[in-house]
Amino acid sequence: MAFTFFFRDLPVLEYAVEETIKLAMGRMRIKVWDAGSALGQEPYTLTILFAERLGATFNNLYLDATDYDSENNFGDIVKLATYKYEELQRIPVDIFDKYFVSQGNDLYQVCDKVRSRVFFQYHDLLSLKPIGSDYALVVCKNVLLHFQYSERIEVIKMYHKALSPGGYLALENTQKMPTEISHLFEQVVPDAQLYRKI
């Protein structure tokens, strides 16, 4: 599903970033997986939030952005990271000025510093094969609603496997944790679908 925008569902993303930084403090690598990255708005939002908080250790961040796209053009768009100005107007002005560079013709590109930490690859979640392991954070928003209930359970089990001990899973606010696997996670805050791996 390609519909999203920069800084969407900001409170849960901010919670997720804060908790992930606490968990990953002192690690050589901070691994994040954004599953369902669409055209890049969410992974770049996440990366900017980490950039604002990590300071000198920002280069320890590795954000894997994945999506399954039958048209095979998501990857090119995510890697180019160039967007029309009208798509960027929800971004706070100070953040916009700091992280976006004018390309002319009303187009703006995410700055090199941020783009260098995002790595896109195609991935079908229903393969149930994680793209890696030891992730401090997995974000999956605006995806699970397209799956059958039984498929959601299996995909969340896959995320559990991919997370490091104590790692975090952020879901769409409308997607509750299925009761069949609720023993695998604990909810971190009552007002957001953010869970810690047990």
Residue pairs with C-beta under 8 A, 6 or more apart in sequence:
1 36
1 38
1 142
1 143
1 146
2 38
2 39
2 74
3 38
3 142
4 38
4 39
4 41
4 42
4 141
4 142
5 41
5 87
5 90
6 41
6 44
6 45
6 83
6 87
6 88
6 90
6 91
7 13
7 45
7 90
7 91
7 92
8 41
8 42
8 45
8 90
8 141
9 141
9 172
9 173
10 45
11 191
11 192
12 170
12 173
12 192
12 193
12 194
13 45
13 46
13 49
13 139
13 170
14 49
15 170
15 188
15 189
15 192
15 194
16 46
16 137
16 139
16 168
16 170
16 194
17 46
17 49
17 50
17 53
17 137
18 53
19 137
19 168
19 188
19 194
19 196
20 30
20 32
20 136
20 137
20 167
20 168
21 30
21 50
21 53
21 54
23 136
23 164
23 166
23 167
23 168
24 30
24 60
24 136
27 60
27 136
28 60
29 60
29 62
30 50
30 54
30 60
30 61
30 62
30 136
31 62
31 64
31 132
31 134
31 135
31 136
31 137
31 164
32 46
32 50
32 61
32 62
32 63
32 64
32 135
32 136
32 137
32 138
32 139
33 63
33 64
33 66
33 130
33 131
33 132
33 135
33 137
33 138
33 139
33 162
34 42
34 43
34 46
34 63
34 64
34 65
34 66
34 139
35 66
35 67
35 123
35 125
35 138
35 139
35 140
35 143
35 159
36 42
36 66
36 67
36 125
36 140
36 141
36 142
36 143
37 43
37 65
37 66
37 67
37 74
37 78
37 120
38 67
38 74
38 142
39 74
39 77
39 78
40 65
40 74
40 77
40 78
40 81
40 110
40 118
40 120
41 83
41 87
42 139
42 141
43 63
43 65
43 78
43 118
43 120
44 81
44 110
44 114
44 115
44 118
46 63
46 139
47 61
47 63
47 114
47 117
47 118
48 95
48 99
48 114
50 58
50 61
50 63
50 117
51 58
51 99
51 113
51 114
52 95
54 60
54 61
58 113
58 117
59 117
61 117
62 117
62 119
63 117
63 118
63 119
64 119
64 120
64 121
64 131
64 132
65 78
65 118
65 119
65 120
65 121
66 120
66 121
66 122
66 123
66 131
67 74
67 120
67 122
67 123
68 122
68 123
68 124
68 125
69 75
69 122
72 122
74 120
74 122
75 120
75 121
75 122
78 118
78 120
79 115
79 120
80 109
81 109
81 110
81 114
81 115
81 118
82 103
82 107
82 108
82 109
82 110
83 107
83 108
83 109
83 110
84 106
84 107
84 108
85 106
85 107
85 108
86 106
88 96
88 100
88 108
91 100
96 108
98 111
99 110
99 111
99 113
99 114
100 108
100 109
100 110
100 111
101 108
101 109
101 110
101 111
102 108
103 109
109 115
121 131
123 131
125 140
125 143
125 147
125 155
125 158
126 147
126 151
126 155
128 154
128 155
128 157
128 158
129 158
130 158
130 159
130 161
130 162
131 162
132 162
133 161
133 162
133 164
134 163
134 164
135 162
135 163
135 164
135 167
136 163
136 164
136 167
136 168
137 167
137 168
137 169
137 170
138 159
138 162
138 163
138 167
138 168
138 169
138 170
139 169
139 170
140 155
140 159
140 169
140 170
140 171
140 172
141 170
141 171
141 172
142 172
143 172
144 152
144 155
144 156
144 171
144 172
144 175
145 172
145 174
145 175
147 155
149 178
152 175
152 178
153 178
153 180
153 181
156 169
156 177
156 178
156 181
156 184
157 181
157 184
159 169
160 169
160 181
160 184
160 185
160 197
163 169
163 197
164 197
165 197
166 196
166 197
167 196
167 197
168 188
168 194
168 195
168 196
168 197
169 185
169 194
169 195
169 196
169 197
170 192
170 193
170 194
170 195
171 177
171 193
171 194
171 195
172 193
173 192
173 193
175 193
176 193
177 185
177 187
177 193
177 195
183 198
184 197
184 198
185 195
185 196
185 197
185 198
186 195
186 196
186 198
187 193
187 194
187 195
188 194
188 195
188 196
